[in-house]
Amino acid sequence: MIEIIYANGKNEYDIIDNMKKRSSEVGKDIEETAQRIMEDIERRKWDAVREYSLKFDGSEPYELTQDEIEASYNRCPPDLIEAMEKAAENIRSYQSKLLVETEEWSTGKGIRLGCLVRGLNRLGIYVPGGTAAYPSSVLMSAIPARVAGVDEIIMVTPPTTNLNDAVLAAAKIAKVDRVIAVGGIQAVGALTYGAGFIPRVDKLVGPGNAYVTAAKRLAYGTIDIDMIAGPSEILIIADRSANPAYIAADLMSQAEHDVLSSAILVTDNSYTAKQTVKKIEYRAQQLQRRDIIEASLRDFGAIIVCETIDKMIEIANEIAPEHLEIITKDPRSMLPKIRNAGAIFLGEYSPEPLGDYMAGPSHVLPTSGTARFFSPLSVDSFLKKTSVIEYSRDALAQEAQQIITFAKSESLTAHAESIRVRFDN
């Protein structure tokens, strides 16, 4: 089901290369379809969005009333509402700690500099329909935006026969302003260009299928997006002190997402590796998504045995995993050496599902090695910053000649004149 390999400078990099193949380019036919529909929506706006929604979803877009959202909330089991409310509280608390505010300061006589920090005007959140509807993603996207001070949050989701009650309840808990039943490329196009009663947003976040992903890629530049997400992944660093039952459970919890998910254990102990395999083989038989787990672990999972801790850290930084668990005798000692990871979970009582649902940091994380340069979705993702510069005449005079020298070196004489003209008299 899952293979044990020994790091030798080649085997481990074959595993890494195989992981990267999961995120192959979107098929040309999907790209062409997305581009054609996006261009049509840009040109014809509402008429195009309505036609595509009827064609692909059998319904034209419509907005849910607050009474309908409230009814969904009331239909949810009380224990689920309690769990979502607690998660919302934790997310709000964590994101509030990250919030930066407008600042101004004096750097010298007659000089004031600063940075205005404001939330975006309008945000769109895409929520898939059907079995891929995750209320946790609504909370993880909307609450950081609300903490950032975004003026209006609009959630879109495909117009299925029965919209997911938990998703709508999460929208209420997260204080989403509007919920619109529209999905697919037409939802992305409507939020990108504006169409009828669906306004243009400043940023669009949330996962979707390959067509939605292709449309988001095309939308970027006209509006902002969160990221181009790939299949989910986890890397676990463990030593002999780790409980193989915990490791196995955590690997399988990630593998059950999708057959393209990747779950990898890196350890310096052969006993830990072998015991983990036994625990997986035993526990997988009892799990609901057994077929998906087995395919994921077979095709994109691995247990890599290394000779040293430094080698384990090297592999972790090379993979730059979405989720990194460190289950060792002293997990915090490794933290300074980990440079690339979306989220790091320290110790045997910090499993990855804790981050998916409850801890507070958003579970919207960079995948496919992009943790080398991307950060998790957070309150900062929904802020825009504007520089503020104020000089007095005397302060400008002190630097005028140096500015003129710079401008002349770039043959921008009008720039130089803009400074010089202020000191003619």
N, C-alpha and C positions, 0 to 999 in steps of 0.2 A: 504493500500500500504506500509506504513512504520509505525512501532509500536512505541508508547510512553511507556517507562517503567520508573519506579522510583527506583533509586539506594537504595538498602537495604543490601548490603554486599553479595548478592547472584545473583540478577537479572543481574547486570552489568557484573559479571564474566561469567554468562551463555552466554551473548552476545560475550564476548571476546573468549570464548572457541569455539563458533560457527564460528567466524572469522578464527581461527587457523585451523579448519577442511577443509577450502578451499584449503589449501596448502598440501593436502595429498600426499603421496609418489607416484612417477611415477609408473604406472602399470608394473607388472613384464614382460608382453609381450613386452612393449615398451623398457624397459631396455635391455632385451635379444636381441631384434632387433638391438638396437644401438650398443651393445657390439659386436655382430657378424659382423656388417658392418664396425665398426671402426677397428677391428682386421684384417679384409680382406683388408682394405685400407692400413693399416700399412704394410701388407705383399706384396700386389700386386701394390700398389701405383696408377699410372695413369690408368692402365687397369681396376682396380676396380672402381675408381671414374667415369670413362667414362661409364661403364656398368650400375652403379646405376643411373646416371644422365639420361641415355636413358630410363631406366626402369620406373623411378618415374616422370620424367619431360618431357620425349619425345624429349630430345635434349642433345647432348654432350656439356660439358662446352666450353665456348668461351669468349674471351676478347673483350670488346667494344673499338672501336677506339676513339680517341679524337674528331674526326669529328662527330661521332654518339652522343657523350655526348654533344658537342656544339649544335647539332641540337635539342636535347631535351631541352636544356636551352633556345634556341630561340623560341621553341613552347610554353613555359610557359607564362601565362598572365603576363604582366609587373608589375601589382600590387603585384602578388605573388613573383616575383623576388625581388621587392623592400622590401617586408616584410622579405624575407629570408636574404637579404643583411644586413638589419638592425639588425636582430637577430644575424647574424654572427658577426657583429661589437660588439654587447653587450656581447656575449659569449667570444669573444677574449679579450675584455677589462677586464671582470671579472676574467677570468682564468689567465691572465697575473699578476694580483695582488696577486695570490696565488703561483706564481712560486718561488721556492727556488733555490739558486745557489750554486755552489761549494765554499767551504770555507776552509781555513787553518788558524791555530792560534798557538801561542807559549804558553805553559803552564808552562814553567820554563827553566832554563838554559840547552840548548842542547836537548829540547823536542819540537817537532812540531807534532800536530795532525790535522786531517781534514776529510772532506767528499767530495768525487767527486760525482757530480750529473749529470747524463746524461739521455737523452731520450732513450727509447727502440729502437732497430734497425728496427723492422718491426711489424706493427699492422694489424690485420684483423678485419673488421667490418661486421657483419652479418645483412642484411636488409631483412626482410620478403617480400614476393611478394603479389600480389593480393590486396584485400581491407585492409590488415594490413600493407601496405607500408606507412611509416611515414617519410617524408623528414626532419622533425624537429629532429628526432633521429639521422640522419646522421650528422647534424650540431652539436648536443649535444655530439656526440662521437668523431668525427674527429677533431673538432677545438681545444678542450683541448689537444689532442694528438699532434697536429701541434704546439701549444704553448710550449709543453714540449720538442719539438725538435726531435720527432720520425722521423727516416730517411725515412721510406717508409710506406704508408698507402694503404692497399688493401681492397676494398669493394667487398663483394660477395652478390649476390641476385639471386633468382631462375630464370631460363631462360624461362620466360613467353613469349607469342606471342608478346605482346607490353609492354616493360619495362616502368615503371612509369616515366614520364617525370620530375615530380617534384623531385623525388628521385635522378635522374641523374643530374638535375640542382643543387641540394643541394651538390652533390659530387663535382661538379665543383667549387661552391662557397667555400666549405670547403677545397679545394685543395687536394682532394683525388688523389693519384698517379695512381692507376689502378682500373678498375671496371671489375669484372669477373662474368659472368652469370653462376652460379652454386649454388644450394641450398640444403637444407636438411642435413641429416647426412653426405652425401658425401662431402659437402662443409666444414663442421667441420673437417672431416677426412683429407681432402686435405690440409687445413691450419695447421693442427696439425703435419702431417708427411711429407708434401711436396708430390706433385704428378704432374709429367709432367711440364707444364709451370706455375703451381700454387705452389708458394714457401711456405715453413714452416714459420709461424709467431712466434713472442715471446708472443703475447697476442691476445685473441679473445674477442670482446665485441659485444653486440647487442642482441635483443630479438629473439625468435623463437618459434615454436610449441613444443609440448611435446617431439618429437623425437630429435629436435635440442637441447633442454635443456638437455635431457639425454646424448647426445653425448658430449656436453660441460662439463658435470660432469665427463665423462670418460677422456676427454682431459686434465683436470686440473692435473697438476703435470708434464706433458710433456710440456705443455705451460701454461701460466696464463690465467685466464678468469676474467670477471668483477664480476659477481655474478650469483647465481641461482635465477632468478626473479620469484615471484609469482604474483597473481592477484593484480591489482591496488587498492588503498585505500585512503580515506581521513577521517580525524577526524576534526570536527569544535568545538571549544570552544566559546560559545556565552552567553552574558548576555542580560538583558532587553533592553539595548541601541542598540542592533543589529537589522538590518532590516531583517525581516523574508523572504522577497522576495529575498534578496541577499543570505541568507543561503540556501534557497530552490534551487536557481539556481546553487549554488556551489556543493551541494550534488548531483544534477542530472547530472552535468557536469562530475563528476567522475563515477557515476553509468552507464553512457552510454557506457563506455569502453567495458564492458563485464558483462554477468550475474553473474560472480563470483566476480565482484568488490564489495568493501564494502564502504559504506558512512554512517558515524555516526555523530550525533550532540550530544554534551554534554552541558547542560545548567543548570543554577540554577533558571530558571524561567519557570513556567508552561505556562504562556501566550505566551512566545516566542516559546515554543514547539508546542502548538496547532496552532498558526498562521503559523508556518513553514509547518505543515501538510496540511493546507488549500492551501497554495501557491503551494506546490508540486502537489496536486490533480488538481489544475487549470492549471498549466503550463505544466505538463507532457502530457496533451491531445494534445498539439500543437507541440510537438517535434518529429523529424523524427525517433528517435530510442526509441520510447515510450515503446515498448514491453520489450526491454533489460533493460531500466531504471526501469520499474515496477518490473521485476523479481529480479533485483539486490537489490532494496530497500526492497522488501518483504522478501527475503531470507537472505541477509547479511547486511541490513541497520537497523538502530535503532535511536531513540531519547531518550537519557538518562537524566532524570531530577535528579539533585543532590541538596543536602541541602546547601553545602558550596563550595567555590572556591577551597579549598584544595582538596576536593573530585574530582572535575573535573580534576585537575592537576594530581592527583593520577591515575585516569583512563587513561589519556593521556600517562603518562609514562609507564603504564602497557601495553598498546596496542602498543606503539612505532610505530606510524603510518608513512607511506611513506610521506604523506602530512599532515601538521597540520596548520589549519587556526585559528587565535585567533581574534575574532571580539567582542571586549569588549570596555568599555569606556576608559580603559588605557591598551591596549594590551602589551605594552613593559614592564610593571611591572611584567608580568608573565614570561617573557623570562628567567630570572635566575633560575626559578624553573623547567623549561622543560629540562629534561635530555635525552630523547629518541625521536627523530623524524628525518626523512630524510631531510625535508625542512619545514621551519616555515614561514608562511605568516602572517604579522602583519597588522591589520586594515581592514576596509571594502573596501578599494580600492587596496587591494593586493590579488585578487582571484587566486586560484590555476592555472588556464590556463595561467596567466601571467608567471608563472614558466615553464609551458610546452613549451612556444614558444619564449619568448622575454627577460626576465629579465637579463639572463646571466649565472646563475648557471645551471649546467647540470640537465636535468629532469630524468636522469638515477639514480634512488634512491633505497635504500634498502627497501624491502617489507616484509610482513609476520612477523613483529616484529623484524627483523634483524637490525633495526636501533639502537637496544641496543648495537651493537658491530660493525656494518658496517657503512661506510661513503658514501656520494654521489660520483659518478664518477666525477673526476676532473683532472686537470693537473697533480696532484700528482700520479694519477693512472697509468701514463705512464712514470714515472721516475724510475730509479734504482739508488741506492746509494752505494758507495764503500768507506769503511773506509781507511784512510791514516795514517800511524804511522811511525814516524822517531825519533830515539833516538841517541844521541852521546854516545861514550864509557863511558864518565863520568856519563851521565844521567842513563845509564843502570846499572852502578856499584852501584848507589844509591839504586836501587830496586832489585838487583840480588839475594840477600839472601832471600828476601821475596818471590820471584818467585820460587826459589829452594824449599823453605819450602812448598809452595802450591803444587808443583809438587810431592814432596815426600809423602805428605799426601794422594795423589790420586794414589800412587804406579806407577807414570809415571816417571821412573828414566831417560829415554832418554830425556824427557823435561828438567829435572834438568841439565843434562849433556850439553844440548844445550846452557844453560846460563853459566855454570861453565867453559866450555872449552875456553870461550872468555877471561878469566882472569887467565889462567895458568901461564903466564909470568909476 
